[in-house]
Amino acid sequence: MRLRDLGITLGSGTPGVYNAITDVPGVRVGHHTLSLETAGASIHTGVTVIEPRAGSAHLEPCFAGVHVLNGNGDATGLEWIREAGLLASPIAYTNTHSVGVVRDALVAAEREMAKQHTYWCMPVVLETYDGVLSDIWGQHVTAEHVTAALSEACSGPVAEGNVGGGTGMICHEFKGGIGTSSRVLSQEQGGWTVGALVQANYGVREELRVAGYPVGRVLADVASPFKGASNVGAPGMGSIVITIATDAPLLPHQCTRLAQRASVGLARVGGGTEDSSGDIFLAFSVGNRNLPVANHGHPGAPTTALQMVNNDYISALFLAAADAVEEPILNAMLAADDLSGCGSQVLALKPARLLAALEQVGWRP
């Protein structure tokens, strides 16, 4: 189930064919999910990868930018993006304690693919905390799981909810996880596509909003994993990581501006105000090709011809990014299933209950 299946639309933009980040040409997504109860541990975690272009990202980098709304989280590879404006690796989502193993596995995969052409690799890995539902201290994600996610990467529809890195995540005290959406601009606006993929693991129940309506205030009857429990933390703990992709030819500083607009989409749903949340956003553009590759000892031409979106046209991209971030957070919750682990149970946001809550606060289809 997705938000639009309920007749709820956000903003005035038009989604792409898949209403997913994979509507941006060349972008691929893969998941590997670990979800099992063993005699010694609850394991509900995994890896999600985003390939900006098929093949070696190091040999076909993209312009990119980063924005951190709240830094109570961790990531690898962002400093080089800030410095050079280049994304030269896949992007991976996982849990907090698996950032290192996922990063190392991406380095090994890049080395295997690029062989002698690779001088270095600094992969981008983003995390959110799944320790309420999963044995996070067991560090169950392995290099083989990263390889599996990469092998599953493809265009087309993207699985959402309890999948990949989002398997054990919680959002607004409901089951959260992976969500995605896209918007296609009109030809007058440039005709470009903007897509987003989120790993949603943040939020207080009463702050939840859908299409602007404060539904969280009337959903107190749905049990929260944090109420009455002393060993799982507090409501609002967690994080959200967001990747925005576009085929609009943006320069690095424009990608940073696009990444900042993820904050708008997050705020519409009721997030972005918790000290305990790591809210880290990345945006990249596939609109320029043949960007210079680090090729030490064999430099290429001294200049590169580029295109850029004029600022008179960039506001439409900002709006599309905000819409494309707002919707996948809700898609992640609606696609998720109830999940129990580590002695806790987290309930999914059921479509019928959401519609009833919307009607209680005045929404009409």
TIROVEX-925062 format. One record per residue (C-alpha): residue in three letters; x, y, z. Coordinates in nm, 4 decimals. Layout:
 rest       xx       yy       zz
  ALA        X        Y        Z
...
END
This chain:
 rest       xx       yy       zz
  MET   0.0000   0.0000   0.0000
  ARG   0.1227   0.3476  -0.0903
  LEU  -0.0176   0.6883  -0.0055
  ARG  -0.1662   0.7446  -0.3508
  ASP  -0.3462   0.4114  -0.3337
  LEU  -0.5594   0.5745  -0.0628
  GLY  -0.6513   0.8694  -0.2835
  ILE  -0.4187   1.1023  -0.0933
  THR  -0.1982   1.3246  -0.3086
  LEU   0.0626   1.5702  -0.1892
  GLY   0.1497   1.8854  -0.3778
  SER   0.0561   1.9579  -0.7361
  GLY   0.3394   1.7774  -0.9132
  THR   0.3202   1.4665  -1.1295
  PRO   0.4988   1.1463  -1.0198
  GLY   0.7150   0.9499  -1.2586
  VAL   0.6217   0.6097  -1.3986
  TYR   0.7302   0.4248  -1.0818
  ASN   0.6877   0.7166  -0.8396
  ALA   1.0371   0.6275  -0.7228
  ILE   1.3927   0.7536  -0.7246
  THR   1.4520   0.5105  -1.0124
  ASP   1.2468   0.7390  -1.2384
  VAL   1.5669   0.9429  -1.2638
  PRO   1.7484   0.7928  -1.5653
  GLY   2.0202   0.5448  -1.4721
  VAL   1.9510   0.5345  -1.0974
  ARG   1.9199   0.1842  -0.9520
  VAL   1.8251   0.0551  -0.6055
  GLY   1.8968  -0.2779  -0.4378
  HIS   1.8099  -0.4239  -0.0967
  HIS   1.9262  -0.7113   0.1153
  THR   1.7034  -0.7880   0.4135
  LEU   1.7832  -0.9841   0.7300
  SER   1.4734  -1.0622   0.9351
  LEU   1.4694  -1.3622   1.1651
  GLU   1.4346  -1.4634   1.5272
  THR   1.7058  -1.6967   1.6540
  ALA   1.7542  -1.8617   1.9889
  GLY   2.0012  -1.5935   2.0882
  ALA   1.8993  -1.2780   1.9018
  SER   1.6407  -1.0831   1.7095
  ILE   1.7920  -0.9893   1.3730
  HIS   1.5908  -0.7316   1.1773
  THR   1.8306  -0.5231   0.9738
  GLY   1.9941  -0.5047   0.6300
  VAL   2.1436  -0.2929   0.3547
  THR   1.9979  -0.0703   0.0842
  VAL   2.2154   0.0632  -0.1978
  ILE   2.1547   0.3429  -0.4467
  GLU   2.3629   0.3398  -0.7630
  PRO   2.3737   0.6878  -0.9200
  ARG   2.4740   0.5299  -1.2503
  ALA   2.5029   0.1684  -1.3536
  GLY   2.8605   0.0471  -1.3445
  SER   3.1567   0.2007  -1.1644
  ALA   3.0554   0.5268  -0.9978
  HIS   3.4234   0.6090  -0.9556
  LEU   3.4704   0.6177  -1.3323
  GLU   3.1469   0.8128  -1.3929
  PRO   3.1065   1.0513  -1.0984
  CYS   2.8135   1.2871  -1.0421
  PHE   2.7956   1.6352  -0.9011
  ALA   2.6522   1.6221  -0.5478
  GLY   2.5887   1.8214  -0.2330
  VAL   2.5170   1.7492   0.1334
  HIS   2.3033   1.9108   0.4023
  VAL   2.2907   1.8132   0.7706
  LEU   1.9825   1.9411   0.9515
  ASN   2.0782   1.7732   1.2799
  GLY   2.4033   1.5868   1.3247
  ASN   2.3100   1.3197   1.5796
  GLY   2.4108   1.0492   1.3328
  ASP   2.7031   0.9149   1.1354
  ALA   2.8053   0.8908   0.7703
  THR   3.1118   0.8221   0.5597
  GLY   3.2300   0.9933   0.2428
  LEU   3.0563   1.3269   0.2930
  GLU   3.3669   1.5413   0.3413
  TRP   3.4896   1.4722  -0.0114
  ILE   3.1490   1.5652  -0.1491
  ARG   3.1628   1.8924   0.0434
  GLU   3.5164   1.9569  -0.0799
  ALA   3.5007   1.8479  -0.4438
  GLY   3.1276   1.8398  -0.5127
  LEU   3.1606   1.4888  -0.6551
  LEU   2.9818   1.1642  -0.5719
  ALA   3.2102   0.8818  -0.6794
  SER   3.0520   0.5765  -0.5162
  PRO   2.7197   0.4064  -0.4580
  ILE   2.5236   0.5255  -0.1551
  ALA   2.4353   0.2711   0.1125
  TYR   2.1856   0.2783   0.3992
  THR   2.2256   0.0476   0.6988
  ASN   2.2108   0.0457   1.0803
  THR   2.4315   0.2495   1.3113
  HIS   2.6770  -0.0251   1.4045
  SER   2.7228  -0.1580   1.0510
  VAL   2.8551   0.1565   0.8826
  GLY   3.2145   0.0285   0.8883
  VAL   3.1554  -0.3148   0.7380
  VAL   2.9313  -0.1697   0.4654
  ARG   3.1906   0.0938   0.3803
  ASP   3.4678  -0.1656   0.3575
  ALA   3.2524  -0.3911   0.1395
  LEU   3.1822  -0.1049  -0.1014
  VAL   3.5549  -0.0334  -0.1243
  ALA   3.6193  -0.3973  -0.2137
  ALA   3.3378  -0.3991  -0.4696
  GLU   3.4661  -0.0817  -0.6337
  ARG   3.8186  -0.2229  -0.6504
  GLU   3.6929  -0.5423  -0.8112
  MET   3.4909  -0.3519  -1.0694
  ALA   3.7377  -0.0802  -1.1624
  LYS   4.0563  -0.2881  -1.1290
  GLN   4.3702  -0.0895  -1.2077
  HIS   4.1836   0.2337  -1.2813
  THR   4.0922   0.2963  -0.9179
  TYR   4.3356   0.5060  -0.7158
  TRP   4.1151   0.5414  -0.4070
  CYS   3.7539   0.5042  -0.2969
  MET   3.5613   0.6826  -0.0225
  PRO   3.2092   0.5353  -0.0255
  VAL   2.9016   0.7094   0.1102
  VAL   2.7286   0.5120   0.3874
  LEU   2.4404   0.6553   0.5904
  GLU   2.2823   0.5040   0.9010
  THR   1.9866   0.5045   1.1344
  TYR   1.9431   0.3115   1.4606
  ASP   1.7436  -0.0142   1.4621
  GLY   1.8399  -0.1339   1.8111
  VAL   1.4841  -0.1319   1.9474
  LEU   1.3860  -0.4229   1.7224
  SER   1.7208  -0.5762   1.6282
  ASP   2.0335  -0.7024   1.8024
  ILE   2.2397  -0.4090   1.6822
  TRP   2.5373  -0.5054   1.8974
  GLY   2.5622  -0.8351   1.7142
  GLN   2.6711  -0.6543   1.3941
  HIS   2.4959  -0.9109   1.1787
  VAL   2.5403  -0.7258   0.8482
  THR   2.8338  -0.8695   0.6527
  ALA   3.0216  -0.7923   0.3326
  GLU   2.8276  -1.0692   0.1606
  HIS   2.5024  -0.8881   0.2371
  VAL   2.6366  -0.5711   0.0769
  THR   2.7369  -0.7693  -0.2295
  ALA   2.3874  -0.9184  -0.2430
  ALA   2.2269  -0.5722  -0.2288
  LEU   2.4527  -0.4510  -0.5096
  SER   2.3668  -0.7549  -0.7207
  GLU   1.9946  -0.6808  -0.6714
  ALA   2.0259  -0.3156  -0.7759
  CYS   1.7949  -0.2372  -1.0662
  SER   1.5707   0.0271  -1.2143
  GLY   1.1917   0.0072  -1.1981
  PRO   0.9697  -0.0295  -0.8887
  VAL   1.1412  -0.0084  -0.5494
  ALA   1.0392  -0.2229  -0.2528
  GLU   0.9397  -0.0176   0.0530
  GLY   0.8751  -0.0639   0.4239
  ASN   1.0502  -0.3481   0.6104
  VAL   1.3259  -0.3994   0.3562
  GLY   1.7008  -0.3495   0.3347
  GLY   1.8437  -0.0918   0.5704
  GLY   1.4919   0.0012   0.6771
  THR   1.3986  -0.3436   0.8097
  GLY   1.4125  -0.2580   1.1806
  MET   1.3253   0.1123   1.1709
  ILE   1.0508   0.3060   1.3552
  CYS   0.8814   0.6274   1.2363
  HIS   0.6523   0.8466   1.4487
  GLU   0.6250   0.5465   1.6832
  PHE   0.4861   0.3307   1.4003
  LYS   0.6859   0.0809   1.1958
  GLY   0.8996   0.2777   0.9499
  GLY   1.1620   0.1871   0.6919
  ILE   1.2352   0.2553   0.3262
  GLY   1.0174   0.4823   0.1124
  THR   1.0495   0.6495  -0.2255
  SER   0.8745   0.8919  -0.4586
  SER   0.9374   1.1159  -0.7599
  ARG   0.8142   1.4244  -0.9419
  VAL   0.8412   1.5144  -1.3111
  LEU   0.8489   1.8813  -1.4022
  SER   0.6511   2.0191  -1.6940
  GLN   0.8350   2.0980  -2.0155
  GLU   0.7964   2.4679  -1.9413
  GLN   0.9780   2.4079  -1.6118
  GLY   1.2540   2.2075  -1.7774
  GLY   1.1013   1.8593  -1.7980
  TRP   1.3432   1.7159  -1.5415
  THR   1.2754   1.4428  -1.2846
  VAL   1.3433   1.4612  -0.9116
  GLY   1.3316   1.1451  -0.7002
  ALA   1.3955   1.0686  -0.3341
  LEU   1.4620   0.7613  -0.1232
  VAL   1.4361   0.7789   0.2559
  GLN   1.5202   0.5553   0.5487
  ALA   1.2684   0.6822   0.8040
  ASN   1.3425   0.6139   1.1708
  TYR   1.2446   0.9289   1.3564
  GLY   0.9535   1.1202   1.5042
  VAL   0.7021   1.1696   1.7817
  ARG   0.3511   1.0290   1.7279
  GLU   0.1571   1.3451   1.8107
  GLU   0.3571   1.5491   1.5570
  LEU   0.2656   1.3252   1.2613
  ARG   0.0967   1.5128   0.9787
  VAL  -0.0486   1.3844   0.6536
  ALA  -0.1325   1.6333   0.3772
  GLY  -0.1041   1.9010   0.6445
  TYR  -0.3568   1.7400   0.8801
  PRO  -0.2427   1.6640   1.2406
  VAL  -0.3437   1.2979   1.2389
  GLY  -0.0905   1.2034   1.5065
  ARG  -0.3036   1.3741   1.7687
  VAL  -0.5860   1.1246   1.7166
  LEU  -0.3766   0.8097   1.6797
  ALA  -0.2954   0.7684   2.0483
  ASP  -0.5045   0.4491   2.0577
  VAL  -0.2406   0.2681   1.8502
  ALA   0.0172   0.1226   2.0892
  SER   0.3603   0.2851   2.0925
  PRO   0.6766   0.0806   2.1572
  PHE   0.8080   0.3608   2.3774
  LYS   0.5116   0.4088   2.6113
  GLY   0.5421   0.2133   2.9341
  ALA   0.8847   0.0696   2.8430
  SER   1.1998   0.1806   3.0208
  ASN   1.4588  -0.0073   2.8155
  VAL   1.3968   0.1117   2.4595
  GLY   1.4593   0.4845   2.4728
  ALA   1.2117   0.7668   2.4258
  PRO   0.9681   0.8817   2.1549
  GLY   1.1456   1.0790   1.8863
  MET   1.4759   0.8986   1.9146
  GLY   1.6212   0.7810   1.5865
  SER   1.7127   0.9461   1.2596
  ILE   1.6219   0.9913   0.8952
  VAL   1.8569   0.9787   0.5987
  ILE   1.7462   1.1038   0.2591
  THR   1.8922   1.0880  -0.0913
  ILE   1.7562   1.3127  -0.3679
  ALA   1.8439   1.2419  -0.7302
  THR   1.7743   1.4462  -1.0429
  ASP   1.8634   1.4584  -1.4094
  ALA   1.8574   1.8379  -1.4044
  PRO   2.2134   1.9570  -1.4784
  LEU   2.2992   2.1023  -1.1391
  LEU   2.6403   2.2194  -1.0238
  PRO   2.7625   2.1105  -0.6782
  HIS   2.6430   2.4198  -0.4937
  GLN   2.3019   2.3761  -0.6557
  CYS   2.2935   2.0138  -0.5395
  THR   2.3577   2.1393  -0.1872
  ARG   2.0658   2.3795  -0.2216
  LEU   1.8472   2.0906  -0.3425
  ALA   1.9544   1.8752  -0.0462
  GLN   1.8487   2.1535   0.1905
  ARG   1.4906   2.1248   0.0606
  ALA   1.4639   1.7773   0.2114
  SER   1.4145   1.9679   0.5371
  VAL   1.0911   2.1130   0.3979
  GLY   0.9470   1.7723   0.3123
  LEU   1.0499   1.6336   0.6507
  ALA   0.8917   1.9249   0.8360
  ARG   0.5606   1.8763   0.6532
  VAL   0.5317   1.5270   0.8010
  GLY   0.6239   1.6486   1.1485
  GLY   0.9984   1.5877   1.1741
  GLY   1.3169   1.7868   1.2062
  THR   1.2883   1.9123   1.5638
  GLU   1.4349   1.6347   1.7785
  ASP   1.7813   1.6645   1.9340
  SER   1.8194   1.2856   1.9263
  SER   1.7636   1.2566   1.5500
  GLY   2.0380   1.2440   1.2886
  ASP   1.8867   1.4158   0.9844
  ILE   2.1396   1.3861   0.7001
  PHE   2.0528   1.4599   0.3380
  LEU   2.2383   1.4152   0.0092
  ALA   2.1455   1.5280  -0.3427
  PHE   2.3126   1.4325  -0.6682
  SER   2.2660   1.5149  -1.0344
  VAL   2.3205   1.2841  -1.3310
  GLY   2.2674   1.5773  -1.5698
  ASN   2.6333   1.6301  -1.6584
  ARG   2.8361   1.3446  -1.8042
  ASN   3.2091   1.2893  -1.8513
  LEU   3.3100   1.4677  -1.5325
  PRO   3.6822   1.4476  -1.4540
  VAL   3.8005   1.1313  -1.2821
  ALA   4.0925   1.1231  -1.0390
  ASN   4.3625   0.9728  -1.2624
  HIS   4.6878   1.0519  -1.0906
  GLY   4.9809   1.0713  -1.3289
  HIS   4.7509   1.0806  -1.6333
  PRO   4.5459   1.4012  -1.6119
  GLY   4.2887   1.4704  -1.8787
  ALA   4.1946   1.7996  -2.0396
  PRO   4.2400   2.1114  -1.8245
  THR   3.8736   2.2131  -1.8605
  THR   3.5359   2.0390  -1.8862
  ALA   3.2287   2.1714  -2.0665
  LEU   2.9251   2.1761  -1.8360
  GLN   2.5602   2.2731  -1.8265
  MET   2.3734   2.4249  -1.5345
  VAL   2.0143   2.5102  -1.4515
  ASN   1.9572   2.8835  -1.4425
  ASN   1.8337   3.0113  -1.1088
  ASP   1.5161   3.1386  -1.2738
  TYR   1.4180   2.7714  -1.3153
  ILE   1.5483   2.6198  -0.9933
  SER   1.2508   2.6952  -0.7674
  ALA   1.0449   2.4263  -0.9423
  LEU   1.3172   2.1745  -0.8561
  PHE   1.3109   2.2839  -0.4922
  LEU   0.9344   2.2315  -0.4751
  ALA   0.9617   1.8938  -0.6456
  ALA   1.2299   1.7881  -0.3956
  ALA   1.0128   1.8862  -0.0979
  ASP   0.7152   1.6935  -0.2396
  ALA   0.9327   1.3942  -0.3297
  VAL   1.0615   1.3755   0.0296
  GLU   0.7267   1.4244   0.2047
  GLU   0.5532   1.1375   0.0238
  PRO   0.8089   0.8559   0.0714
  ILE   0.8128   0.9003   0.4484
  LEU   0.4433   0.8156   0.4479
  ASN   0.4947   0.5426   0.1869
  ALA   0.7519   0.3824   0.4173
  MET   0.5000   0.3694   0.7012
  LEU   0.2107   0.2407   0.4907
  ALA   0.4229  -0.0269   0.3216
  ALA   0.5614  -0.1530   0.6520
  ASP   0.4347  -0.4531   0.8480
  ASP   0.4034  -0.5049   1.2231
  LEU   0.7343  -0.6263   1.3634
  SER   0.8428  -0.7773   1.6941
  GLY   1.1997  -0.8114   1.8141
  CYS   1.4179  -0.7744   2.1231
  GLY   1.1068  -0.7903   2.3409
  SER   0.9376  -0.4963   2.1667
  GLN   0.6528  -0.4817   1.9194
  VAL   0.6046  -0.1966   1.6710
  LEU   0.2750  -0.1709   1.4878
  ALA   0.2405  -0.0509   1.1304
  LEU   0.0191   0.2415   1.0336
  LYS  -0.2818   0.0610   0.8874
  PRO  -0.4440   0.2302   0.5864
  ALA  -0.7960   0.2118   0.7285
  ARG  -0.6851   0.3636   1.0589
  LEU  -0.5039   0.6454   0.8797
  LEU  -0.8110   0.7285   0.6714
  ALA  -1.0273   0.7292   0.9842
  ALA  -0.7810   0.9603   1.1599
  LEU  -0.7759   1.1962   0.8625
  GLU  -1.1535   1.2179   0.8633
  GLN  -1.1491   1.2896   1.2379
  VAL  -0.9326   1.5969   1.1803
  GLY  -1.1345   1.7285   0.8876
  TRP  -0.9820   1.5790   0.5730
  ARG  -1.2110   1.4862   0.2887
  PRO  -1.1109   1.2971  -0.0272
END
